[in-house]
Amino acid sequence: MALITSADGLHWPAAHHPLVSLRELKVDGQHKTVLAHLERPFILFDKNGRPQVLYAAASIGEPFKNKSDRIAKEENSFIVSFGLN
């Protein structure tokens, strides 16, 4: 996930420090999981306007890759939260 900025809403260059997160998760005590997707970021702010949590949609496998009626659990998408405080 990368950070981009815009002064006019038309042109979106990369920010000075654009890397927000690699497409991987590391949970304490577990191995690293490489993600197929990490997208749709959303920031939750507290009542004073300070960022508290960054949420993003993620998936381990490629959703809709399997054309059958059954979707494998690793192909489902889920929400990841990153504490910012």
ChimeraX commands (.cxc) that place a marker at each C-alpha (Angstrom):
marker #1 position 0.00,0.00,0.00 radius 0.5
marker #1 position 1.40,3.39,-0.97 radius 0.5
marker #1 position 0.60,6.99,-0.09 radius 0.5
marker #1 position -0.15,9.47,-2.86 radius 0.5
marker #1 position -1.01,13.15,-2.56 radius 0.5
marker #1 position -2.82,15.74,-4.62 radius 0.5
marker #1 position -3.16,19.49,-4.44 radius 0.5
marker #1 position -5.82,19.66,-7.15 radius 0.5
marker #1 position -7.55,16.24,-7.15 radius 0.5
marker #1 position -6.39,15.62,-10.72 radius 0.5
marker #1 position -2.68,14.87,-10.40 radius 0.5
marker #1 position -1.59,12.24,-7.84 radius 0.5
marker #1 position 2.18,11.88,-7.42 radius 0.5
marker #1 position 3.73,9.58,-4.82 radius 0.5
marker #1 position 4.25,11.16,-1.40 radius 0.5
marker #1 position 7.75,11.93,-0.15 radius 0.5
marker #1 position 7.71,8.67,1.86 radius 0.5
marker #1 position 5.13,6.63,-0.08 radius 0.5
marker #1 position 5.42,3.12,1.42 radius 0.5
marker #1 position 2.65,2.49,3.94 radius 0.5
marker #1 position 2.79,-1.31,4.09 radius 0.5
marker #1 position 4.10,-4.26,2.15 radius 0.5
marker #1 position 1.54,-6.86,1.01 radius 0.5
marker #1 position 2.25,-9.10,3.97 radius 0.5
marker #1 position 1.04,-9.69,7.51 radius 0.5
marker #1 position 3.09,-10.70,10.51 radius 0.5
marker #1 position 1.09,-11.61,13.58 radius 0.5
marker #1 position 3.02,-12.04,16.86 radius 0.5
marker #1 position 4.10,-15.63,17.28 radius 0.5
marker #1 position 3.13,-16.63,13.74 radius 0.5
marker #1 position 4.83,-16.79,10.38 radius 0.5
marker #1 position 4.62,-14.02,7.78 radius 0.5
marker #1 position 1.68,-14.29,5.37 radius 0.5
marker #1 position 2.05,-12.85,1.88 radius 0.5
marker #1 position -1.13,-11.16,0.64 radius 0.5
marker #1 position -2.45,-11.15,-2.90 radius 0.5
marker #1 position -4.22,-7.84,-2.20 radius 0.5
marker #1 position -4.02,-5.05,0.38 radius 0.5
marker #1 position -6.26,-2.18,-0.70 radius 0.5
marker #1 position -9.12,0.24,0.03 radius 0.5
marker #1 position -7.53,2.00,3.00 radius 0.5
marker #1 position -9.72,3.85,5.49 radius 0.5
marker #1 position -8.55,5.82,8.54 radius 0.5
marker #1 position -10.60,6.10,11.72 radius 0.5
marker #1 position -10.08,9.42,13.54 radius 0.5
marker #1 position -10.91,10.19,17.16 radius 0.5
marker #1 position -13.15,13.13,18.10 radius 0.5
marker #1 position -10.10,15.45,18.14 radius 0.5
marker #1 position -9.14,14.56,14.56 radius 0.5
marker #1 position -6.18,12.32,15.44 radius 0.5
marker #1 position -5.78,9.14,13.35 radius 0.5
marker #1 position -6.33,6.01,15.45 radius 0.5
marker #1 position -6.63,3.01,13.12 radius 0.5
marker #1 position -5.87,2.29,9.46 radius 0.5
marker #1 position -8.20,-0.35,8.01 radius 0.5
marker #1 position -7.63,-2.09,4.69 radius 0.5
marker #1 position -9.24,-4.88,2.67 radius 0.5
marker #1 position -6.96,-7.88,2.15 radius 0.5
marker #1 position -6.91,-11.35,0.63 radius 0.5
marker #1 position -4.39,-14.16,0.70 radius 0.5
marker #1 position -5.50,-15.77,-2.55 radius 0.5
marker #1 position -7.00,-14.36,-5.71 radius 0.5
marker #1 position -10.76,-13.87,-5.20 radius 0.5
marker #1 position -12.84,-15.34,-8.02 radius 0.5
marker #1 position -9.85,-17.32,-9.31 radius 0.5
marker #1 position -11.75,-20.53,-8.62 radius 0.5
marker #1 position -14.72,-20.76,-10.97 radius 0.5
marker #1 position -16.58,-23.33,-8.86 radius 0.5
marker #1 position -19.55,-22.71,-6.55 radius 0.5
marker #1 position -17.31,-23.20,-3.51 radius 0.5
marker #1 position -14.82,-20.51,-2.53 radius 0.5
marker #1 position -11.75,-21.60,-0.59 radius 0.5
marker #1 position -11.22,-19.70,2.67 radius 0.5
marker #1 position -7.85,-18.34,1.49 radius 0.5
marker #1 position -9.61,-16.73,-1.47 radius 0.5
marker #1 position -12.02,-14.74,0.71 radius 0.5
marker #1 position -11.29,-11.11,1.49 radius 0.5
marker #1 position -11.09,-9.75,5.03 radius 0.5
marker #1 position -10.35,-6.52,6.92 radius 0.5
marker #1 position -6.96,-5.78,8.46 radius 0.5
marker #1 position -6.47,-3.08,11.10 radius 0.5
marker #1 position -3.24,-1.26,11.89 radius 0.5
marker #1 position -3.12,0.70,15.16 radius 0.5
marker #1 position -1.76,4.20,14.61 radius 0.5
marker #1 position -1.45,5.48,18.15 radius 0.5
marker link #1:1,2 radius 0.2
marker link #1:2,3 radius 0.2
marker link #1:3,4 radius 0.2
marker link #1:4,5 radius 0.2
marker link #1:5,6 radius 0.2
marker link #1:6,7 radius 0.2
marker link #1:7,8 radius 0.2
marker link #1:8,9 radius 0.2
marker link #1:9,10 radius 0.2
marker link #1:10,11 radius 0.2
marker link #1:11,12 radius 0.2
marker link #1:12,13 radius 0.2
marker link #1:13,14 radius 0.2
marker link #1:14,15 radius 0.2
marker link #1:15,16 radius 0.2
marker link #1:16,17 radius 0.2
marker link #1:17,18 radius 0.2
marker link #1:18,19 radius 0.2
marker link #1:19,20 radius 0.2
marker link #1:20,21 radius 0.2
marker link #1:21,22 radius 0.2
marker link #1:22,23 radius 0.2
marker link #1:23,24 radius 0.2
marker link #1:24,25 radius 0.2
marker link #1:25,26 radius 0.2
marker link #1:26,27 radius 0.2
marker link #1:27,28 radius 0.2
marker link #1:28,29 radius 0.2
marker link #1:29,30 radius 0.2
marker link #1:30,31 radius 0.2
marker link #1:31,32 radius 0.2
marker link #1:32,33 radius 0.2
marker link #1:33,34 radius 0.2
marker link #1:34,35 radius 0.2
marker link #1:35,36 radius 0.2
marker link #1:36,37 radius 0.2
marker link #1:37,38 radius 0.2
marker link #1:38,39 radius 0.2
marker link #1:39,40 radius 0.2
marker link #1:40,41 radius 0.2
marker link #1:41,42 radius 0.2
marker link #1:42,43 radius 0.2
marker link #1:43,44 radius 0.2
marker link #1:44,45 radius 0.2
marker link #1:45,46 radius 0.2
marker link #1:46,47 radius 0.2
marker link #1:47,48 radius 0.2
marker link #1:48,49 radius 0.2
marker link #1:49,50 radius 0.2
marker link #1:50,51 radius 0.2
marker link #1:51,52 radius 0.2
marker link #1:52,53 radius 0.2
marker link #1:53,54 radius 0.2
marker link #1:54,55 radius 0.2
marker link #1:55,56 radius 0.2
marker link #1:56,57 radius 0.2
marker link #1:57,58 radius 0.2
marker link #1:58,59 radius 0.2
marker link #1:59,60 radius 0.2
marker link #1:60,61 radius 0.2
marker link #1:61,62 radius 0.2
marker link #1:62,63 radius 0.2
marker link #1:63,64 radius 0.2
marker link #1:64,65 radius 0.2
marker link #1:65,66 radius 0.2
marker link #1:66,67 radius 0.2
marker link #1:67,68 radius 0.2
marker link #1:68,69 radius 0.2
marker link #1:69,70 radius 0.2
marker link #1:70,71 radius 0.2
marker link #1:71,72 radius 0.2
marker link #1:72,73 radius 0.2
marker link #1:73,74 radius 0.2
marker link #1:74,75 radius 0.2
marker link #1:75,76 radius 0.2
marker link #1:76,77 radius 0.2
marker link #1:77,78 radius 0.2
marker link #1:78,79 radius 0.2
marker link #1:79,80 radius 0.2
marker link #1:80,81 radius 0.2
marker link #1:81,82 radius 0.2
marker link #1:82,83 radius 0.2
marker link #1:83,84 radius 0.2
marker link #1:84,85 radius 0.2
view
